[in-house]
Amino acid sequence: MINTDQDTIAAISTPIGEGGISIIRVSGEDALTVVNPLFKGKDLTQVATHTINYGHIINPTDHQVADEVMVSVMRAPKTYTKEDVVEINCHGGLVATNRILQLVLTHGARLAEPGEFTKRAFLNGRLDLSQAEAVMDLIRAKTDKSMDVAMHQLNGDLSNLIRQFRQDILDVLAQVEVNIDYPEYDAVEEMTSQLLREKATDLQQHIQGLLKTARQGKVLRDGLATAIIGRPNVGKSSLLNTLLHEDKAIVTNVAGTTRDVIEEYVNVEGVPLKLIDTAGIRHTDDQVEKIGVERSRQAIKTADLILLLIDQSRPLSAEDKDLIELTKGLARMVILNKTDLPTALDLAELKQLVGDDVIIKTSIANQSGMQELGAAISHRFFNEGIEAHHNDVLITNARHISLLTQAEQALGDVLAGLNDGLPVDLVQIDMTTAWNLLGEITGDSYQDELLDQLFSQFCLGK
């Protein structure tokens, strides 16, 4: 149901800056009333819905033309917000865009808060909460695969699954209530306990299966924090530049050139990597370089993947061995660089030190070994399993992971209570808790504070 008591909002929905067009979006009960006096062309209140109309935006005060525009009119309820929506397409650029926005705000609209259009879409029943979050995931998608996962969630795959879980719980709770009403039958207690046990076990297994996809989903959504480490001049910055296809990091033969941690996103074989080019870790008296080395050590601790570069044209140094020891037990891949030069490295010694770690041979200078590196990264973290989940639901959102984990624990409490012989009316409290927690994922149950926090993370105009 549309909230007719909300005021009309407006915002720029395209990136600020020079471009072909800019779009000012207006949504609310008075959207047409606000824009129509500014539009010199057709009477917007009389045009058919979902049409685009040519004309000019004028300042009613002095009748000066602000810009030549195309205005889209979309009447409720078949709009993004389920309210009347008007979108003004003007020439891209700061001056024209801001001029029109100011006219819209002056004549009755309010500047939208971040994510307020999508918030209204949720409040008006156009989207559920998980679908609204998928909108932001679509905008921030870094690879085709992360885009596909977000589209599945926006289309309601996760919502439908969660609602099925909640309906299953509701059916069981209804049956429990019926059974409790007939305590005179001796078998009722046992039947009710068995029903709760079967459903709690089944749902717990399904949720555990979902949570197993969380690691893949989180990587697709947020990227894999990947630290490139090695002693100075081993090729770390060259590897970063090669993966980025641009000269982002300075490359010289001078040790200590990289003084700080550099972070960039890159798509490697469908895996979004948040690459962290670290300062070469070595003993130094340079105070600035010392700070960079310490930051490099911190980056190693928080990384999801370590790419340890070793120069195979030189024997293993004490610094190489220190780095191998420093990253022992972490998710690590070893890259033997400079294979275009004669080999001086004792490979048997290296394998003994790194154990079962994947070793990739590259010559970053000659661009060789890059495909093998990308394939190894993709295989390591998705193990060719991402395709198997292509048509299934992947859990990508930290909020969803937390709520599913709590729901799984609540179902575990149901089973524990039954095993301990607790009365059914006490056990069903934990079942109801699981039902409520799942409802928070879709927004069937929520608090206003949660909405404010979630939608504040959206971009302005969405």
C-alpha positions in Angstrom: 0.0 0.0 0.0 1.4 3.4 -1.0 2.2 5.8 1.8 0.4 8.9 0.7 1.5 10.9 3.7 5.1 11.0 2.6 6.4 14.2 1.0 7.9 14.3 -2.6 11.6 13.8 -2.8 14.2 14.5 -5.5 17.8 13.8 -6.2 20.4 13.4 -9.0 20.4 9.7 -10.0 23.5 9.8 -12.3 27.2 10.3 -11.3 28.2 13.9 -10.8 30.4 15.2 -13.6 30.5 15.7 -17.3 28.5 13.1 -19.4 26.0 12.7 -22.1 23.0 13.1 -19.8 22.1 13.6 -16.2 18.9 12.4 -14.6 17.0 14.2 -11.8 14.5 11.7 -10.2 11.4 13.0 -8.5 9.1 10.6 -6.5 6.0 11.2 -4.5 2.3 12.1 -4.6 3.1 15.6 -5.9 5.9 14.7 -8.4 3.8 15.9 -11.4 2.6 19.0 -9.5 6.2 19.9 -8.7 7.7 19.4 -12.2 4.8 20.5 -14.5 5.1 24.3 -13.8 8.8 24.0 -14.7 8.3 22.2 -18.0 7.7 24.0 -21.2 6.1 21.5 -23.5 3.2 19.2 -23.1 1.0 19.3 -20.0 2.6 16.5 -18.0 -0.6 15.9 -16.0 -2.3 14.9 -19.2 0.3 12.7 -20.9 0.1 8.9 -20.8 2.0 7.1 -18.2 5.4 5.6 -19.0 6.1 8.1 -21.8 9.0 10.4 -22.4 8.3 14.0 -23.5 10.5 16.6 -25.2 10.6 20.2 -24.0 12.6 22.7 -21.8 12.9 23.3 -18.1 12.3 27.0 -17.3 12.5 29.2 -14.3 8.9 30.3 -13.6 10.1 33.4 -11.9 12.1 35.0 -14.8 11.1 32.5 -17.6 14.7 31.8 -18.3 15.4 28.5 -20.0 17.5 26.2 -17.7 18.0 23.4 -20.2 16.6 21.4 -23.1 15.3 18.1 -21.6 13.4 14.9 -22.1 11.0 14.2 -19.2 9.7 10.7 -18.4 6.4 10.4 -16.6 5.6 7.2 -14.7 2.4 7.0 -12.6 1.9 4.8 -9.6 1.8 2.0 -8.9 3.9 0.6 -11.7 7.1 2.5 -10.8 10.3 1.7 -8.8 8.9 3.4 -5.6 5.2 2.6 -6.4 4.7 6.3 -6.2 4.3 8.8 -9.1 7.8 9.2 -10.5 9.1 11.9 -12.9 12.7 11.7 -14.3 14.2 14.8 -16.0 16.9 13.9 -18.5 19.1 16.9 -19.1 22.5 17.5 -20.5 25.3 16.1 -18.4 27.3 18.6 -16.5 27.4 20.2 -13.1 25.8 23.5 -13.9 22.7 22.2 -15.9 22.1 19.4 -13.5 22.3 21.4 -10.3 20.3 24.3 -11.8 17.4 21.9 -12.5 17.6 20.2 -9.2 17.5 23.5 -7.4 14.4 24.5 -9.3 12.7 21.2 -8.4 13.6 21.7 -4.7 12.5 25.3 -4.7 9.1 24.4 -6.1 8.0 21.8 -3.6 10.3 18.7 -3.5 12.7 17.8 -0.7 16.2 16.5 -1.3 16.2 12.7 -0.9 18.3 11.1 1.7 20.8 8.3 0.6 18.8 5.3 -0.5 15.5 6.9 0.1 14.0 5.9 -3.3 14.8 2.2 -2.6 13.6 2.6 1.0 10.3 3.7 -0.3 10.2 0.8 -2.7 10.6 -1.5 0.3 8.1 0.3 2.5 5.6 0.3 -0.3 6.0 -3.4 -1.0 7.8 -3.1 -4.3 10.9 -4.9 -2.9 11.6 -6.9 0.3 14.7 -6.0 2.4 17.0 -8.6 0.8 16.0 -7.5 -2.7 16.7 -3.8 -1.7 20.2 -4.8 -0.5 20.7 -6.6 -3.8 20.2 -3.3 -5.6 23.3 -1.9 -3.9 25.1 -5.2 -4.7 24.3 -4.7 -8.4 25.7 -1.2 -8.4 28.9 -2.3 -6.6 29.3 -5.6 -8.6 33.0 -6.0 -9.6 32.7 -9.1 -11.8 30.1 -10.8 -14.1 29.7 -13.5 -11.5 29.0 -11.1 -8.7 26.5 -9.3 -11.0 24.7 -12.7 -11.6 24.5 -13.4 -7.9 23.0 -10.0 -7.2 20.5 -10.4 -10.0 19.4 -13.8 -8.5 18.8 -12.1 -5.2 17.0 -9.1 -6.8 14.8 -11.5 -8.6 13.7 -13.0 -5.3 15.6 -16.3 -5.2 16.8 -15.8 -1.6 13.4 -14.2 -0.5 11.4 -17.2 -1.8 13.7 -19.7 0.0 13.5 -17.8 3.3 9.8 -17.4 3.1 9.4 -21.1 2.4 11.5 -21.8 5.6 9.3 -19.5 7.6 6.1 -21.1 6.2 7.4 -24.5 7.2 8.0 -23.2 10.7 4.6 -21.6 10.8 2.9 -24.8 9.8 4.7 -26.7 12.5 3.9 -24.1 15.2 0.2 -24.2 14.1 0.2 -28.0 14.5 1.9 -27.8 17.9 -0.8 -25.3 19.1 -3.6 -27.7 17.9 -1.9 -30.7 19.7 -1.5 -28.7 22.9 -5.2 -28.0 22.9 -5.9 -31.8 23.1 -3.7 -32.9 26.1 -6.1 -35.7 27.0 -4.6 -37.9 24.2 -1.5 -39.8 25.5 0.3 -39.9 22.1 0.0 -36.1 21.4 3.1 -35.1 23.4 5.2 -37.7 21.6 3.8 -36.8 18.2 4.3 -33.1 18.7 8.0 -33.7 19.8 8.6 -35.8 16.8 7.1 -33.2 14.5 9.3 -30.5 16.0 12.4 -32.6 15.8 11.9 -33.6 12.2 11.3 -30.0 11.0 14.1 -28.5 13.1 16.5 -31.0 11.8 15.5 -30.5 8.2 15.6 -26.7 8.4 18.9 -26.7 10.3 20.5 -28.8 7.5 19.2 -26.5 4.8 20.5 -23.4 6.6 23.9 -25.0 7.2 24.0 -25.7 3.4 23.3 -22.0 2.8 26.0 -20.9 5.2 28.5 -23.1 3.4 28.1 -20.8 0.4 28.8 -17.7 2.5 32.6 -17.8 1.9 32.2 -17.8 -1.9 29.4 -15.2 -1.7 31.4 -12.9 0.5 34.3 -13.1 -1.9 32.1 -12.3 -4.9 30.5 -9.3 -3.1 33.4 -7.8 -1.3 36.4 -9.1 -3.1 39.3 -11.2 -1.9 41.8 -9.3 0.1 45.0 -10.3 -1.6 48.4 -9.2 -0.2 51.3 -9.1 -2.7 54.5 -9.6 -0.6 58.1 -10.3 -1.1 61.5 -8.8 -0.5 62.4 -5.5 -2.3 62.7 -5.6 -6.1 61.2 -9.0 -6.5 58.4 -7.7 -8.8 55.5 -6.9 -6.5 54.6 -3.6 -8.0 55.1 -5.0 -11.5 52.6 -7.7 -10.7 50.1 -5.2 -9.5 50.5 -3.1 -12.6 50.2 -6.2 -14.8 47.0 -7.3 -13.2 45.5 -3.8 -13.3 46.7 -3.3 -16.9 48.0 0.1 -15.9 51.0 1.7 -14.2 49.5 2.3 -10.8 52.6 1.6 -8.8 56.0 3.1 -9.3 58.5 0.5 -10.5 62.3 1.1 -10.2 65.4 -0.9 -9.4 65.8 1.1 -6.2 64.9 -0.9 -3.1 62.3 0.6 -0.9 60.5 2.5 -3.7 57.1 1.4 -2.4 56.7 3.1 0.9 53.0 2.5 1.7 50.3 0.0 1.1 48.5 0.4 -2.3 45.0 -1.1 -2.7 43.2 -1.7 -6.0 40.4 -3.9 -7.3 40.9 -6.2 -10.2 38.9 -9.1 -11.9 41.0 -12.2 -12.2 39.2 -15.2 -13.8 35.9 -14.0 -12.4 37.3 -13.5 -8.9 37.3 -9.9 -7.6 40.6 -9.3 -5.9 41.3 -6.4 -3.6 45.0 -6.3 -4.4 47.3 -4.9 -1.7 50.8 -4.0 -2.9 52.9 -3.9 0.2 56.2 -2.3 0.9 59.1 -4.7 0.7 59.6 -6.3 4.1 63.2 -5.9 5.2 65.3 -4.4 7.9 65.8 -0.6 7.3 66.9 2.5 9.1 64.6 4.7 7.0 61.8 5.9 9.3 59.2 6.3 6.5 60.1 2.9 5.0 59.8 1.4 8.5 56.2 2.6 8.7 55.5 1.0 5.3 57.0 -2.3 6.4 54.9 -2.4 9.5 51.8 -1.7 7.5 52.8 -4.5 5.2 52.9 -6.9 8.2 49.4 -5.7 9.2 48.1 -6.3 5.7 49.4 -9.9 5.8 47.4 -10.6 9.0 44.1 -9.4 7.5 44.5 -10.8 4.0 42.4 -13.6 2.6 45.2 -14.6 0.2 48.9 -14.1 0.2 50.8 -13.9 -3.1 54.5 -14.5 -2.0 56.9 -13.4 -4.8 60.3 -15.0 -4.9 63.1 -14.2 -7.4 64.1 -17.5 -8.9 67.1 -15.9 -10.5 68.7 -15.6 -7.1 69.2 -18.1 -4.3 66.8 -18.0 -1.3 67.8 -15.2 1.0 67.3 -14.8 4.7 64.5 -12.3 3.9 62.7 -14.8 1.7 62.9 -17.4 4.5 61.6 -14.9 7.0 58.6 -14.2 4.8 57.9 -17.9 4.3 57.9 -18.3 8.1 55.8 -15.1 8.6 53.1 -16.4 6.3 53.2 -20.0 7.5 49.7 -21.4 8.0 48.0 -18.7 6.0 46.3 -19.0 2.6 49.4 -18.6 0.5 50.5 -19.1 -3.1 54.1 -18.8 -4.1 55.1 -17.1 -7.3 58.5 -17.7 -8.8 59.2 -14.6 -10.8 61.9 -13.7 -13.4 61.8 -17.1 -15.2 63.2 -15.2 -18.2 66.5 -15.1 -16.3 68.9 -18.1 -15.5 67.7 -20.1 -12.5 69.8 -19.8 -9.3 67.1 -21.0 -6.9 67.2 -24.4 -5.2 63.6 -25.5 -6.0 63.9 -28.6 -3.7 64.8 -26.4 -0.8 61.9 -24.1 -1.5 59.4 -26.9 -1.7 60.6 -28.2 1.6 60.0 -24.8 3.2 56.5 -24.1 1.6 55.2 -27.6 1.8 52.0 -28.2 -0.3 51.6 -24.5 -1.4 50.8 -23.9 -5.0 53.9 -22.7 -6.9 53.4 -20.7 -10.1 56.3 -19.8 -12.4 56.1 -16.3 -14.0 58.0 -13.8 -15.9 56.1 -10.6 -15.2 58.4 -8.7 -17.5 57.4 -11.0 -20.4 53.8 -11.4 -19.3 54.2 -15.2 -19.1 52.5 -17.3 -16.4 49.6 -14.8 -15.8 46.9 -17.1 -17.1 48.2 -19.9 -14.9 48.2 -17.6 -11.9 44.6 -16.5 -12.6 43.4 -20.0 -13.0 45.1 -21.1 -9.8 43.5 -18.3 -7.8 40.0 -19.1 -9.2 40.5 -22.9 -8.6 41.7 -22.4 -5.1 38.8 -20.3 -3.8 36.0 -21.6 -5.9 37.3 -25.1 -6.6 35.2 -25.0 -9.8 32.2 -25.0 -7.4 30.9 -21.5 -8.2 29.2 -22.8 -11.4 27.4 -25.5 -9.4 25.7 -22.8 -7.4 24.9 -20.6 -10.4 21.2 -21.4 -10.3 21.2 -21.7 -6.5 21.3 -19.2 -3.7 24.6 -17.8 -2.6 24.7 -15.9 0.7 26.8 -12.7 0.1 25.6 -10.3 2.8 27.2 -10.2 6.3 23.8 -9.3 7.8 22.2 -12.4 6.3 25.1 -14.6 7.4 24.6 -13.4 11.0 20.9 -13.9 11.0 21.1 -17.3 9.4 23.7 -18.3 11.9 21.5 -17.2 14.8 18.5 -19.0 13.3 20.6 -22.2 12.9 21.5 -21.9 16.6 17.9 -21.4 17.6 17.0 -24.6 15.7 19.8 -26.3 17.6 18.3 -25.1 20.8 15.0 -26.7 19.7 16.7 -30.1 19.3 18.6 -29.7 22.5 15.4 -28.9 24.4 13.7 -31.9 23.0 16.6 -34.2 23.9 16.5 -32.8 27.4 12.8 -33.5 27.7 11.6 -29.9 28.0 7.9 -29.3 27.6 6.8 -28.6 24.1 5.4 -25.1 24.9 9.0 -24.1 26.0 10.7 -25.7 23.0 8.4 -23.9 20.6 9.7 -20.5 21.9 13.1 -21.3 20.2 11.2 -22.3 17.0 9.5 -19.0 17.0 12.8 -17.2 17.5 14.1 -18.9 14.4 11.0 -17.8 12.5 11.5 -14.1 13.6 15.2 -14.2 12.7 14.5 -15.4 9.2 11.9 -12.7 8.9 14.6 -10.0 9.5 16.4 -11.1 6.3 13.4 -10.3 4.1 12.1 -7.4 6.3 8.9 -9.2 7.3 10.1 -8.3 10.7 12.3 -5.3 11.3 13.1 -2.3 13.4 13.1 1.3 12.1 16.7 1.7 13.2 17.8 -1.2 11.0 16.2 0.5 7.9 17.9 3.8 8.7 21.3 2.1 9.0 20.9 0.0 5.8 19.7 2.6 3.5 22.1 5.2 4.7 24.8 3.1 3.0 23.1 3.6 -0.4 24.2 6.3 -2.9 22.2 9.5 -3.2 19.6 9.2 -5.9 19.0 5.4 -5.5 
